[in-house]
Amino acid sequence: MTTATGGKWDRTAWPAYFIASNPETLRHAFEVNDHLLVAVNELKGDEDLALLERFIANRCNVFIDSGVFWLATGHAKAHGLSMDEGLSLAPDKIDGFDDLFRRYVETITKIGDRAWGYIEIDQGGRENKIKTRARLEGLGLRPIPVYHPFNDGWDYFDYLAENYDRICFGNVVQADPETRRRLIATAWERRRKYPHLWIHALGLTASELTTAWPINSCDSSSWLSAVRWGRHHASSANKRCWLIGEEFNYDPAAGFDTSTGHRKARRMCSYEAMFTTLTMQAMANEARAVLGTDPAAPRTG
């Protein structure tokens, strides 16, 4: 029997694309896009937690990240380490782990059962992840395990797939395009052996990859590219094809609430992210109609 991970989710409601950012930015997006990802380190106090409560009350699917990427990045920068070295450190060897653990438990205890789900504190490699997850499960929490294909071994994927209803798939965000393609293709193929399994790709924007190999869900912060760099891409079937002209862009230097400012830019970006999810769903439905079966159905014959 598989372990049911925590949260309020619908396994039939896929595929989905979660937009990742801090609560303040998502405050300008949640009425348009209802798939939101927030990391624990982005919650600065009761006001931010109240925003998450507001998102949930408005029927948003709120996905909570542990904040480990932020923690490891900060430690690596402070100590002159690579990102991979920072992520591989045992929890007792990394600055701020105990504080993040405490904040994570407090947050999940308050809203975890009403969130879409929450990601385990995946610091320190396979053995440390197992220990920390057991610690969290001992507190009554049910986090979604994270699988890292570069380090964990495929036997660990099979273990997680056999024992949990959802997993997160890492090592994607920093991979080059060819490696990313191979990772997503392999995840899709291996998932077919486990028809119950939901795979969420961490740090992956929906694209032609998720059309060819339909992962259940993914997330990224790249939906805010227009706000960060003041440029937009036109897309076809979620593939970015060309830059839209300057006359269609918002001005990063403009006042926040002006007609060309960040508030409207964030709102527009949220609409684009919503259309990304709708496109994913339309393509999956078309595949079902053509194939007469689910595109991620288990292999037969």
C-alpha positions in Angstrom: 0.0 0.0 0.0 1.3 3.4 -0.9 1.7 6.3 1.5 -0.7 9.1 0.9 1.2 12.4 0.9 -0.3 15.3 2.7 -2.5 18.0 1.3 -5.8 18.5 -0.6 -5.3 17.5 -4.2 -7.2 15.9 -7.1 -5.2 13.2 -9.0 -7.4 13.6 -12.0 -6.7 17.3 -12.4 -3.5 17.1 -14.5 -1.4 18.4 -16.1 -0.7 21.6 -14.1 1.9 24.3 -14.1 2.6 26.1 -10.7 3.9 29.6 -10.7 6.6 30.1 -8.1 7.3 33.3 -6.2 6.9 35.1 -2.9 3.4 35.8 -1.4 3.5 39.5 -2.2 4.1 38.9 -5.9 1.5 36.1 -6.1 -1.0 38.5 -4.5 -1.3 40.1 -7.9 -1.7 36.8 -9.7 -3.9 34.4 -7.6 -7.3 35.7 -8.9 -6.1 34.6 -12.4 -3.9 31.6 -11.9 -4.9 29.1 -9.2 -1.7 27.0 -9.1 0.8 28.7 -6.8 4.1 27.6 -5.3 5.7 29.3 -2.3 8.8 28.3 -0.4 8.9 28.4 3.4 11.9 30.8 3.4 9.7 33.3 1.5 7.2 33.5 4.5 8.5 36.5 6.5 5.7 36.6 9.1 2.0 36.4 9.9 1.1 38.7 7.1 2.6 36.3 4.5 0.9 33.3 6.1 -2.4 35.3 6.0 -1.9 35.7 2.3 -1.5 31.9 1.9 -4.7 31.5 3.9 -6.4 34.0 1.5 -5.1 32.1 -1.6 -6.5 28.8 -0.1 -9.8 30.5 0.7 -10.1 31.5 -2.9 -9.7 27.8 -4.0 -6.1 28.1 -5.1 -3.9 25.1 -5.2 -1.1 26.2 -2.9 2.1 24.1 -3.1 4.6 24.6 -0.3 8.3 24.2 -1.0 10.7 23.5 1.9 13.2 26.3 1.0 16.2 23.9 0.8 17.4 25.3 -2.5 17.6 28.8 -0.9 19.3 27.3 2.2 21.9 25.4 0.3 22.6 28.3 -2.1 23.2 30.7 0.8 25.5 28.3 2.6 27.4 27.5 -0.6 27.9 31.2 -1.3 29.0 32.0 2.2 31.6 29.2 2.3 32.9 29.2 -1.2 31.3 25.9 -2.2 29.5 24.8 -5.4 25.8 24.5 -5.4 26.1 20.7 -5.6 28.4 20.7 -2.6 26.0 22.8 -0.6 23.0 20.5 -1.4 25.0 17.4 -0.5 25.9 18.5 3.1 24.3 16.7 6.0 21.6 18.8 7.8 23.9 19.3 10.9 26.6 20.7 8.6 24.7 23.5 7.0 23.9 27.0 8.4 20.4 27.6 9.4 18.9 24.1 9.0 17.4 23.9 12.4 15.6 27.3 12.0 14.3 26.3 8.6 13.1 22.9 10.0 11.3 24.7 12.8 9.6 27.2 10.4 8.7 24.4 8.0 7.0 22.4 10.7 5.1 25.4 12.0 3.9 26.3 8.5 2.8 22.8 7.5 1.1 22.2 10.9 -1.0 25.3 10.3 -2.0 24.9 6.7 -0.5 21.7 5.3 -3.8 19.8 5.3 -5.4 22.5 3.2 -2.5 23.1 0.8 -2.2 21.1 -2.4 0.9 19.5 -1.0 4.3 20.2 0.6 7.7 19.1 -0.4 10.1 17.3 2.0 13.2 19.0 3.4 15.6 17.3 0.9 18.9 18.4 2.3 22.0 16.2 2.3 21.5 13.3 -0.2 19.5 10.1 -0.2 20.3 8.8 3.3 19.8 12.2 5.0 16.5 12.7 3.1 15.2 9.4 4.4 16.1 10.3 8.0 14.6 13.8 7.8 11.4 12.5 6.1 11.0 9.9 8.9 11.4 12.7 11.4 8.7 14.7 9.7 6.4 11.7 9.4 7.0 11.0 13.1 5.5 14.5 13.7 2.4 13.5 11.8 3.4 15.2 8.6 3.3 13.6 5.1 5.7 15.4 2.8 6.2 14.6 -0.9 9.6 12.9 -1.3 12.2 14.4 -3.7 14.1 12.2 -6.1 17.4 13.4 -7.6 18.4 11.3 -10.6 22.0 12.4 -10.6 22.7 11.2 -7.0 20.0 8.8 -5.7 20.1 5.9 -8.1 17.2 4.4 -10.0 16.5 1.8 -7.3 15.6 4.7 -5.1 13.1 6.0 -7.7 11.5 2.5 -7.7 11.4 2.5 -3.9 9.6 5.9 -3.8 7.3 5.0 -6.7 6.2 1.8 -4.9 5.7 3.5 -1.5 4.3 7.0 -2.2 1.5 8.4 -4.3 3.5 11.5 -5.4 7.2 12.3 -5.8 9.1 15.4 -6.9 11.7 15.1 -9.6 14.8 17.2 -9.2 18.1 18.1 -11.0 16.0 19.7 -13.8 16.4 23.4 -13.2 20.2 23.6 -13.7 20.4 20.9 -16.4 21.4 21.8 -20.0 18.7 21.3 -22.6 19.8 17.9 -23.8 20.2 16.6 -20.2 16.8 18.0 -19.3 15.2 16.3 -22.3 16.7 12.9 -21.2 15.7 13.4 -17.6 12.0 14.2 -18.5 11.8 11.4 -21.0 13.2 8.8 -18.5 10.9 10.0 -15.8 7.9 9.6 -18.1 9.0 6.1 -19.2 9.7 4.9 -15.7 6.4 6.3 -14.4 4.4 4.0 -16.8 5.3 1.1 -14.5 3.5 2.8 -11.6 0.1 4.0 -12.9 -0.7 5.5 -9.4 2.3 7.7 -9.3 2.1 11.5 -9.7 5.4 13.1 -10.8 6.1 16.8 -10.2 9.1 18.3 -12.0 10.9 20.9 -9.9 12.0 24.0 -11.7 10.6 23.1 -15.1 8.5 25.4 -17.2 5.9 23.7 -19.4 7.3 23.5 -22.9 7.6 21.1 -25.9 9.2 18.7 -23.4 6.0 18.4 -21.4 4.1 18.0 -24.6 6.2 15.0 -25.8 6.5 13.5 -22.3 3.5 14.7 -20.2 4.7 15.0 -16.6 1.8 15.4 -14.2 2.8 18.8 -13.0 5.8 21.2 -12.9 6.7 24.6 -11.5 9.1 27.5 -12.2 9.6 31.2 -11.6 10.3 32.0 -15.3 6.6 33.1 -15.7 8.0 36.5 -14.3 10.5 37.0 -17.2 8.6 40.0 -18.5 8.8 41.7 -15.1 12.5 40.8 -14.6 13.8 41.7 -18.0 11.1 43.6 -19.7 10.6 41.3 -22.7 8.1 38.7 -23.8 8.2 35.6 -26.0 5.4 34.5 -28.3 4.7 30.8 -28.0 3.1 28.0 -29.9 2.0 24.8 -28.1 4.0 26.2 -25.1 7.2 26.4 -27.1 8.8 29.9 -27.0 9.3 30.9 -30.6 10.2 34.6 -30.9 10.5 37.8 -28.9 7.5 40.2 -29.1 8.3 43.8 -30.1 9.1 46.4 -27.5 5.8 48.2 -28.0 4.1 45.3 -26.3 6.3 45.2 -23.3 5.9 46.8 -19.8 8.6 49.2 -18.6 10.7 47.8 -15.7 11.6 51.4 -14.8 8.0 52.6 -14.6 6.1 53.2 -11.4 4.5 50.2 -9.8 0.9 51.3 -10.3 1.3 53.1 -13.7 -0.2 51.9 -16.9 3.2 50.3 -17.9 4.2 49.3 -14.4 4.9 46.1 -12.4 1.3 45.5 -11.2 -0.1 45.2 -14.7 3.0 43.2 -15.8 2.5 40.7 -13.0 -1.2 40.4 -13.9 -0.3 39.8 -17.5 2.3 37.3 -16.6 -0.3 35.4 -14.5 -2.6 35.3 -17.5 0.2 33.9 -19.6 0.9 31.2 -17.0 -2.8 30.3 -16.9 -2.8 29.9 -20.7 0.2 27.7 -20.3 -1.8 25.3 -18.1 -4.8 25.4 -20.4 -2.6 24.5 -23.3 -1.0 21.6 -21.4 -4.5 20.3 -20.6 -5.8 20.8 -24.1 -2.9 18.8 -25.6 -3.3 16.0 -23.1 -7.0 15.8 -23.9 -6.2 15.7 -27.6 -3.7 12.9 -27.0 -6.4 11.0 -25.1 -8.9 11.4 -27.9 -6.4 10.3 -30.6 -4.9 7.4 -28.6 -8.0 6.3 -26.9 -6.1 6.1 -23.6 -4.3 8.2 -21.1 -0.9 9.5 -22.5 0.8 8.4 -19.3 -0.9 5.0 -19.1 1.1 2.0 -18.0 2.8 0.1 -20.7 0.9 -3.0 -22.0 2.0 -5.9 -24.1 
